[in-house]
């Protein structure tokens, strides 16, 4: 039976570390504990300003993941900025292309493939030639999934903040259906589906249950915030329980 995988985004661990010059908290220790607890992978987003993940973190994590051959490293970022250098050097299992501007506070929209297709296509081809799976960060618009397929993507990562913002409101069901429709449209054109942004212990189970074919959820901010109280291992276990609760024995 298909299971949705959990990739832990460690950006916020690096953000805390960068406020001092002591090297703590350690990203590699955090990664090891998350992987030992059952996470399927680690996500890093090395922005050009190195506000959290720094170049050496990508090198360290790439080396660490060699001790976890069944787990995946996902490096995300804008391929028109600094991402492709990391992809070429480290050849992660997955690269998630995100259309962030250099000073953007956080990822908040997907690619406009009417506008960006010609810029993305050769970079997607290059990454895939290196053996790297390519996922495009996309808004949950069913009509855009065929475009994502046409430029050569393997997967889309659905930007889930609108769903998270609607959680507990009258718009919750409509947003969930919107994401389910987008995921099905992606599957129908031969794409696989990831998701991420503001998923948490409250809203994750319903999302995984209703969105078809979900391969992976990438969770950072909420998971690291929970880990400040519960620890990495217990927190990852709690998120995995949310995922496992969607599957009938």
C-alpha positions in Angstrom: 0.0 0.0 0.0 1.2 3.5 -0.9 2.5 5.5 2.0 3.1 9.3 2.1 6.7 10.1 3.1 7.8 12.8 5.5 10.7 15.0 4.6 11.9 17.3 7.5 12.9 20.8 6.5 15.8 22.0 8.8 15.9 25.6 7.8 14.6 26.9 11.2 17.3 24.9 13.0 19.9 26.7 11.0 18.2 30.0 11.6 18.5 29.6 15.4 22.1 28.4 15.0 23.0 31.5 13.0 22.1 33.9 15.7 25.3 32.9 17.5 28.8 31.6 16.6 28.7 28.4 18.6 27.6 26.0 16.0 24.5 24.9 18.0 22.0 23.6 17.4 23.6 21.1 15.0 21.8 20.4 11.8 23.5 17.0 11.4 22.4 15.9 14.9 18.9 17.1 14.1 18.9 15.2 10.8 20.1 12.0 12.4 17.5 12.1 15.1 14.7 12.8 12.6 15.8 10.0 10.3 16.2 7.6 13.2 12.6 8.4 14.2 11.4 7.4 10.8 11.5 10.5 8.6 12.1 9.5 5.0 14.2 12.5 4.1 15.7 15.9 4.8 14.9 19.1 3.0 17.3 22.1 2.8 16.6 25.5 1.2 19.9 27.3 0.8 18.8 30.9 -0.1 21.4 33.2 -1.7 21.6 35.4 1.5 22.3 32.3 3.7 19.8 33.6 6.3 19.5 30.0 7.5 21.0 27.1 5.4 24.6 27.9 4.4 26.7 26.3 1.7 28.6 24.1 4.2 25.3 22.8 5.5 24.5 21.3 2.1 27.9 19.7 2.0 27.6 18.3 5.5 24.1 17.0 4.8 25.1 15.4 1.5 27.9 13.6 3.3 25.6 12.5 6.2 22.9 11.1 3.8 25.4 8.6 2.5 24.9 6.9 5.9 21.2 6.7 5.1 21.1 5.1 1.6 17.3 4.5 1.8 16.5 8.1 2.7 16.4 11.2 0.4 18.0 14.6 0.4 15.7 17.3 -1.2 17.4 20.6 -2.0 15.0 23.3 -2.8 15.4 26.9 -4.1 15.3 29.0 -7.2 17.2 27.4 -10.1 17.6 30.9 -11.6 19.6 31.9 -8.5 21.9 29.5 -6.6 20.1 26.2 -6.6 21.7 24.6 -9.7 25.2 24.9 -8.3 24.2 22.7 -5.4 22.4 20.3 -7.7 25.4 19.9 -9.9 27.8 19.4 -7.0 25.8 17.1 -4.8 23.2 15.5 -7.0 20.5 15.1 -4.4 17.7 12.6 -4.9 15.3 15.5 -5.5 15.5 19.2 -6.4 12.4 21.3 -5.8 12.4 24.4 -8.0 10.8 27.3 -6.1 10.2 30.7 -7.7 11.4 32.9 -4.8 12.9 36.3 -5.3 16.3 36.8 -3.5 14.9 38.8 -0.6 11.6 37.0 -0.3 10.5 36.3 3.3 9.2 32.8 2.6 7.9 30.9 -0.4 4.4 32.1 -1.1 3.5 31.2 -4.7 4.1 28.7 -7.4 5.6 29.0 -10.8 3.8 30.8 -13.6 4.6 28.4 -16.4 3.1 30.7 -19.1 5.9 33.1 -18.1 8.6 30.8 -16.9 8.5 27.7 -19.1 11.4 28.5 -21.4 13.7 29.4 -18.5 12.8 26.3 -16.6 12.9 23.6 -19.3 16.7 23.5 -19.9 17.4 23.5 -16.2 14.9 20.7 -15.6 16.6 18.8 -18.4 20.0 19.3 -16.9 19.0 18.2 -13.4 17.3 15.1 -14.7 20.4 14.3 -16.8 22.3 14.3 -13.5 19.9 11.7 -12.1 18.0 14.2 -9.9 14.2 14.1 -9.7 12.7 17.5 -10.3 9.6 18.8 -8.4 8.1 22.2 -9.3 6.6 24.3 -6.5 3.1 25.0 -7.8 -0.2 26.6 -6.7 -3.1 24.2 -6.4 -4.5 25.0 -9.8 -5.6 21.9 -11.7 -5.2 23.7 -15.1 -1.5 24.2 -14.4 -0.5 20.6 -14.0 -0.3 19.9 -17.8 2.1 22.8 -18.1 4.3 21.4 -15.4 4.4 18.1 -17.2 5.2 19.8 -20.5 8.4 21.4 -19.2 9.6 18.0 -18.0 9.0 18.0 -14.3 8.7 14.6 -12.5 6.6 16.0 -9.6 4.8 19.0 -8.4 4.9 20.3 -4.8 1.6 21.8 -4.0 1.9 25.1 -2.0 -0.4 24.3 0.9 -0.5 27.7 2.8 -4.0 28.5 1.5 -5.3 25.2 2.9 -3.6 25.8 6.2 -5.0 29.3 6.4 -8.5 28.0 5.7 -8.2 25.3 8.4 -11.1 25.7 10.9 -13.0 28.2 8.8 -15.9 27.8 6.4 -13.5 27.6 3.5 -11.7 24.5 4.8 -13.7 21.9 2.8 -13.5 24.0 -0.4 -9.7 24.4 -0.1 -9.2 20.7 0.6 -11.3 19.9 -2.5 -9.2 22.3 -4.5 -6.0 20.6 -3.6 -7.5 17.1 -4.2 -8.5 18.3 -7.7 -5.1 19.7 -8.4 -3.4 16.5 -7.3 -5.7 14.4 -9.4 -5.0 16.6 -12.4 -1.3 16.1 -11.8 -1.7 12.3 -11.6 -3.8 12.3 -14.8 -1.0 13.9 -16.8 1.7 11.6 -15.3 3.1 13.7 -12.5 3.7 12.6 -8.9 2.6 14.9 -6.1 4.3 16.4 -3.1 3.0 19.1 -0.8 4.3 21.5 1.8 4.0 24.8 3.6 2.3 25.3 7.0 1.2 21.7 7.4 1.1 20.8 11.0 -0.2 18.2 13.5 -3.8 19.6 13.3 -4.3 19.8 9.6 -2.0 17.1 8.2 -4.2 14.0 8.6 -7.1 15.4 6.7 -4.9 16.6 3.9 -3.1 13.2 3.4 -6.5 11.5 3.6 -8.2 13.5 1.0 -5.4 14.4 -1.5 -4.8 11.5 -3.9 -1.4 10.0 -4.6 0.5 12.1 -2.2 4.1 11.0 -2.3 5.7 13.3 0.2 5.0 16.1 2.6 7.9 18.5 3.4 7.4 20.1 6.8 9.7 22.6 8.6 8.4 25.5 10.6 5.6 23.7 12.5 7.6 20.6 13.0 10.7 22.4 14.4 8.4 24.5 16.6 6.9 21.4 18.0 10.4 19.8 18.4 11.3 22.7 20.7 8.8 21.3 23.2 8.8 17.6 22.4 12.2 16.9 20.9 13.0 15.7 17.4 12.2 12.0 17.8 8.9 12.4 19.5 7.8 15.1 17.1 8.7 13.1 14.0 6.8 10.2 15.5 3.8 12.4 16.1 3.8 13.6 12.5 4.2 10.0 11.2 1.2 9.0 13.3 -0.9 11.7 11.6 0.1 10.2 8.2 -0.5 6.6 9.4 -3.9 7.5 10.7 -5.1 8.0 7.2 -4.5 4.3 6.2 -6.9 1.6 7.1 -5.4 -1.7 8.2 
